[in-house]
Amino acid sequence: MKVKSQKDYTIAVIGSHSALDVCRGAKDEGFRTLVVVEKGRDKTYAKYFKTKGELGCVDEVLYVDKFKDILSLKIQNELKKRNCIFIPHRSFEVYVNDYDAIENKFNVPVFGNKKLLRLEERTESPNQYDLLKWANIKFPKRFKNPKDIDRLVLVKAQQEKVSFERGFFFASSPKEFEQEAKKRIASGLISKKSLKEAIIEEFVVGTSVNFNFFYSAVGKRLELVGTDTRRQTNLDGFLRLPAQQQIEAARYLEVTFKEMGHTAVTLPESLIEEAMEIGERFVKATQQKFSPGVIGPFALQSLIRPVFPKLEIIVYDVAPRFPGSPGIASTPYSGYLYGKSLSMGRRVAMEIKEAIRLNKLKQITT
C-alpha cells in the first residue's frame, strides 16, 4: 500500500479571520489549499491572493451562499472528495453558530479537538471560566449582580445588530453601571436582553499579552509560537489623545473595543517559565476533562500586572483554536526553538505533515 504524503491532502478553511495565514503555511509545507468563500466577499481569496505560479497561496475557492452552508452534505462531500483537513478558527464558530452541528454533523476531518470550541462562549456550561478554574489559572473576578460592583469593571454584552460581536463599557459602581447601560441601549449598541446576560468582570490594570501556544499531540510537547497584543477601534485612537481631549471626546464618543488587528510584543525572559507552566496546566486540564485534550494551537489572552516583587499573569480570554494574529511570526520564540520564525499556519501544517508521515492523522483530527 502506497504511503500517503502531504500532496495527497488539501488544507481547507473558511474565508475569514486567519485563512491566509493557514493557506500560506500549508503551501510552504507542500499542501494544496482550499478556501470556502461566501458569494460577494470572495476577492481576497479568489483574486488578490489566488495562486498564480509562484505567487499567492489559495489554490482553490469553494463558493457557498452563506458560511453556514458548509454543514450541507453537498459541501461536505466536495471537501471529502478533495481529501480535505479542515482548520477551524473563530469565524467558523460564529458564522456556523451551532456547536452541536459542528461536533456531530460536520464530518470532514477537523484539525484539533472540536469539542473544545464551545468553551470559548461564556454562556456555555461548562465554559472557559470552568476550564481556567480546573487548570488553577488566575482570571479576573466576576460579578453576577451589578449591585455588587465595588471596583472598576468591564461589562461585556452581545451587540444588538451584530450578534457575534460584543459591546463593552466601563463602570465602577452600581449607579454608573445603570447610567452607562442606558446609554448603550439608547444608541442601539446592546439590548435589555443582552444586558441581562452580560458578563461583568473586574478590570485588571496591566499590560496586554496574548500567549499563542501550540500543543503537539505527535511530539507530546507544548510550544510558545509567539506573543502579541490587540489593536482595537476606536479605543486605540481615544487613548492617543491628551487627557483633556479624552474628557471632551468622552462627552459625545462611545468608546468601542472592536478588534482591528494585532501587533507583536516580546516578554522579559523571566516570565517565560511562568507562561509555559500556565500553558502546561491548561493542556493537562483539557486532557482530563475533554479527552484527548487540546490539539494544536490555542491562545491565552492575558494581562500582566505587578504584584511586588513579581509580575503576575491574569488570563481574561481563552481561544481554544487557531488564533487571529498572523503577526506572531515576528516574535522570536518559534525561532529560538526551530532556528527560523514560524507563523501559526506553518506550525499547523508541519504537525499535519508529520502526522501523515507517521500514520498518526487520527490522533490530531476529530
C-alpha positions in Angstrom: 0.0 0.0 0.0 1.4 3.4 -1.0 2.2 5.6 1.9 0.4 9.0 1.6 2.2 12.3 1.7 1.0 15.9 2.1 0.5 16.0 -1.6 -2.5 13.7 -1.2 -4.3 16.2 1.1 -5.8 19.6 0.9 -5.9 22.1 3.8 -9.3 23.8 3.9 -10.5 26.8 5.8 -13.4 29.3 5.8 -12.5 32.6 4.0 -12.3 35.0 7.0 -10.3 35.6 10.2 -6.9 34.0 9.5 -7.4 32.0 6.3 -4.4 33.4 4.5 -2.2 32.5 7.4 -3.5 28.9 7.2 -3.0 28.8 3.5 0.5 30.3 3.3 1.7 27.9 5.9 0.1 24.9 4.2 1.6 25.9 0.8 5.0 26.2 2.3 4.8 22.6 3.6 3.6 21.2 0.2 -0.1 21.0 0.7 -2.9 22.1 -1.7 -5.2 24.8 -0.2 -8.9 25.5 -0.4 -10.9 28.4 1.0 -14.7 28.2 1.4 -16.0 31.7 0.4 -19.3 33.5 0.6 -20.6 34.9 -2.7 -19.9 38.6 -2.7 -17.0 38.5 -0.3 -14.6 36.4 -2.2 -12.0 38.6 -3.9 -9.3 38.4 -1.2 -9.1 34.6 -1.9 -10.4 34.3 -5.4 -8.4 37.2 -6.8 -5.8 39.0 -4.7 -4.1 36.0 -3.1 -5.1 33.3 -5.6 -2.2 31.0 -6.6 -0.6 32.1 -9.9 2.6 30.3 -10.5 4.9 31.2 -7.6 2.6 33.9 -6.3 -0.3 33.5 -3.9 -1.4 30.8 -1.6 -5.0 30.0 -2.3 -5.2 27.1 -4.8 -9.0 26.8 -5.0 -12.1 28.5 -3.7 -15.4 26.8 -3.0 -18.4 29.0 -3.1 -21.4 29.0 -0.7 -24.3 31.4 -0.3 -23.7 31.6 3.4 -20.9 30.2 5.5 -23.3 28.0 7.4 -23.9 26.1 4.2 -20.6 24.3 4.9 -22.7 22.0 7.0 -24.6 20.8 4.0 -24.0 17.3 2.6 -23.2 18.8 -0.8 -20.3 21.0 0.5 -19.0 18.3 2.9 -18.9 15.8 0.0 -16.9 18.3 -2.0 -14.4 18.7 0.8 -14.2 15.0 1.3 -13.7 14.5 -2.4 -10.6 16.6 -2.2 -9.3 14.8 0.9 -9.5 18.0 3.0 -8.3 18.5 6.5 -10.3 21.5 7.9 -8.7 24.2 10.1 -11.3 25.8 12.4 -10.9 29.5 13.5 -13.2 32.0 15.3 -15.2 32.9 12.2 -16.0 29.3 11.6 -17.6 29.2 15.0 -19.6 32.4 14.8 -20.9 32.1 11.3 -22.0 28.4 11.7 -23.3 29.4 15.2 -24.2 25.8 16.1 -21.7 23.8 18.2 -23.9 20.7 18.3 -23.8 20.6 14.4 -20.0 21.3 14.4 -19.5 18.4 16.8 -22.0 15.9 15.3 -22.9 16.8 11.8 -19.6 18.2 10.3 -17.9 15.0 9.2 -14.9 16.4 7.5 -11.6 15.7 9.5 -11.0 18.8 11.7 -7.5 19.5 12.9 -7.7 19.8 16.7 -10.3 18.9 19.3 -13.6 20.4 18.1 -15.3 19.6 21.5 -13.3 22.5 23.0 -14.6 25.1 20.6 -17.8 25.8 22.5 -16.0 26.5 25.7 -15.0 29.9 24.2 -18.6 31.0 24.8 -19.0 32.3 28.3 -22.7 31.4 28.1 -22.0 27.7 27.7 -21.7 25.3 30.6 -19.0 24.4 31.2 -17.1 27.3 29.7 -13.7 28.9 29.7 -14.1 30.1 33.3 -14.5 26.5 34.4 -11.5 25.4 32.4 -9.4 28.1 33.9 -10.5 27.0 37.4 -9.7 23.4 36.7 -6.2 24.5 35.5 -5.7 26.7 38.5 -5.1 29.7 36.3 -6.0 33.2 37.6 -8.6 35.2 35.8 -10.5 38.5 36.6 -13.1 38.5 39.4 -16.6 38.1 38.1 -19.7 39.9 39.4 -23.0 38.1 39.0 -25.1 41.1 40.1 -24.4 44.7 39.1 -25.4 45.7 42.7 -22.2 44.0 43.9 -19.8 46.2 41.8 -17.2 47.7 44.2 -14.4 48.5 41.8 -13.7 49.3 38.1 -15.3 46.6 35.9 -15.6 45.9 32.2 -19.1 44.9 31.1 -19.3 42.6 28.1 -22.7 42.3 26.4 -23.6 40.9 23.0 -24.3 43.6 20.4 -27.8 44.1 19.2 -27.1 44.3 15.5 -24.0 42.2 15.2 -24.7 39.3 17.5 -21.3 37.7 17.3 -19.6 41.0 18.4 -19.6 42.2 22.0 -20.4 45.7 23.2 -18.1 46.9 26.1 -18.4 49.6 28.7 -16.8 50.5 32.0 -18.4 51.1 35.4 -17.1 51.5 38.9 -20.4 51.4 40.9 -24.0 50.1 40.5 -25.1 53.6 39.7 -22.5 54.1 37.0 -23.4 50.7 35.6 -27.1 51.8 35.1 -26.1 55.1 33.6 -23.7 53.6 31.1 -26.0 50.7 30.2 -28.9 53.1 29.4 -26.6 55.0 27.0 -25.7 51.8 25.1 -29.3 50.7 24.9 -30.4 54.1 23.7 -27.7 54.1 21.0 -28.8 50.6 19.8 -25.4 49.0 20.6 -26.9 46.5 23.1 -30.4 45.4 24.1 -32.0 45.0 27.5 -31.9 41.2 26.9 -28.2 41.2 26.2 -27.6 43.4 29.2 -29.2 40.8 31.5 -26.8 38.1 30.0 -23.8 40.4 30.2 -20.5 39.3 31.8 -19.2 41.7 34.4 -15.5 41.4 35.1 -13.0 43.2 37.3 -10.9 45.5 35.1 -7.3 44.4 35.6 -4.8 47.2 35.1 -1.9 45.6 33.3 0.0 45.0 30.1 -1.9 43.0 27.5 -0.1 40.0 26.1 -1.6 37.1 24.1 0.3 33.9 24.6 -0.1 31.9 21.4 0.7 28.3 22.2 0.9 25.1 20.2 0.5 21.6 21.7 2.0 18.9 19.6 -0.1 15.7 20.0 2.6 14.0 17.9 5.6 15.2 19.8 3.8 15.5 23.2 5.3 18.9 23.6 4.0 22.4 24.4 5.5 25.3 22.4 5.2 29.1 22.6 4.9 30.1 19.0 4.5 33.8 19.6 3.2 36.7 21.6 1.1 39.7 20.5 -1.3 42.3 21.7 -4.6 43.6 20.2 -5.3 46.8 18.3 -8.9 48.0 18.9 -11.0 50.7 17.4 -11.8 53.3 18.4 -10.2 52.6 21.8 -6.6 53.0 20.3 -7.4 56.4 18.9 -9.0 57.5 22.1 -6.0 56.5 24.2 -3.7 58.6 22.0 -5.5 61.8 22.9 -4.1 64.0 25.7 -6.2 63.7 28.9 -8.1 66.9 28.5 -9.2 65.9 25.0 -10.2 62.5 26.2 -12.6 64.2 28.7 -14.0 66.3 25.8 -14.3 63.3 23.4 -16.0 61.1 26.1 -19.0 63.5 26.1 -20.0 62.5 22.6 -17.9 59.5 21.7 -18.9 55.9 22.6 -15.6 54.1 23.1 -15.6 50.7 21.4 -13.3 47.7 21.5 -13.7 46.2 18.0 -10.6 44.3 17.1 -8.8 45.7 14.1 -5.6 43.7 14.3 -2.6 42.6 16.4 0.9 43.8 17.0 3.9 41.8 18.0 5.2 42.1 21.6 8.1 40.4 23.5 8.5 39.2 27.1 11.2 39.5 29.7 12.7 36.0 29.7 12.0 35.8 33.4 8.3 35.5 32.5 8.6 32.6 30.0 8.8 29.9 32.6 5.6 31.1 34.3 3.8 31.4 31.0 4.8 27.9 29.9 3.7 26.5 33.3 0.3 28.1 32.8 0.1 26.7 29.3 1.0 23.2 30.6 -1.7 23.4 33.3 -4.2 24.4 30.6 -3.2 21.4 28.4 -3.5 19.0 31.3 -6.9 20.3 32.3 -8.2 19.8 28.8 -6.8 16.3 28.7 -8.5 15.4 31.9 -11.9 17.0 31.1 -12.2 16.8 27.3 -10.1 13.8 26.1 -7.9 13.8 24.1 -7.4 17.4 25.2 -6.2 20.4 23.3 -4.5 19.6 19.9 -2.5 22.2 18.1 -3.0 26.0 18.5 -4.6 27.8 21.4 -4.2 31.3 22.9 -4.4 32.5 26.4 -5.1 36.3 26.2 -3.6 37.8 29.3 -2.8 40.8 31.4 0.5 41.1 33.2 0.4 43.2 36.4 2.9 43.9 39.1 2.4 42.1 42.4 5.5 43.2 44.3 8.2 41.9 43.9 7.0 39.8 41.0 4.8 40.0 37.9 1.5 38.1 37.7 -0.3 36.7 34.7 -4.1 37.1 34.6 -5.9 35.3 31.8 -9.0 37.2 30.7 -9.9 35.3 27.5 -9.3 31.8 26.1 -9.2 30.9 22.4 -9.1 27.1 22.1 -8.4 27.2 18.3 -6.4 28.9 15.6 -5.6 32.5 16.8 -6.3 35.5 14.7 -2.9 37.0 14.9 -0.6 36.1 11.9 2.0 38.7 13.0 3.2 36.4 15.8 5.8 35.1 13.3 7.5 38.5 14.0 8.3 37.4 17.6 11.4 35.4 18.3 10.0 32.4 20.2 9.5 29.9 17.4 12.9 30.9 16.1 14.5 30.1 19.4 13.1 26.6 19.1 13.3 25.8 15.4 16.0 28.2 14.2 13.5 30.0 12.0 10.4 32.1 12.7 7.2 30.3 12.1 3.6 31.5 11.6 0.9 29.5 13.3 -0.2 28.4 9.8 3.2 26.9 9.1 3.4 25.2 12.5 -0.1 23.6 12.0 1.0 22.4 8.5 4.2 21.0 9.9 2.2 19.0 12.5 -0.2 17.6 9.9 2.7 16.7 7.6 4.5 14.8 10.4 1.3 13.0 11.4 0.7 11.9 7.9 4.3 10.6 7.7 3.9 8.6 10.9 0.4 7.5 10.1 -1.0 9.3 13.1 -3.5 11.6 11.4 -6.4 10.3 13.5 -4.5 11.4 16.6 -4.7 15.1 15.6 -8.1 15.3 14.0 -11.7 15.0 15.3 
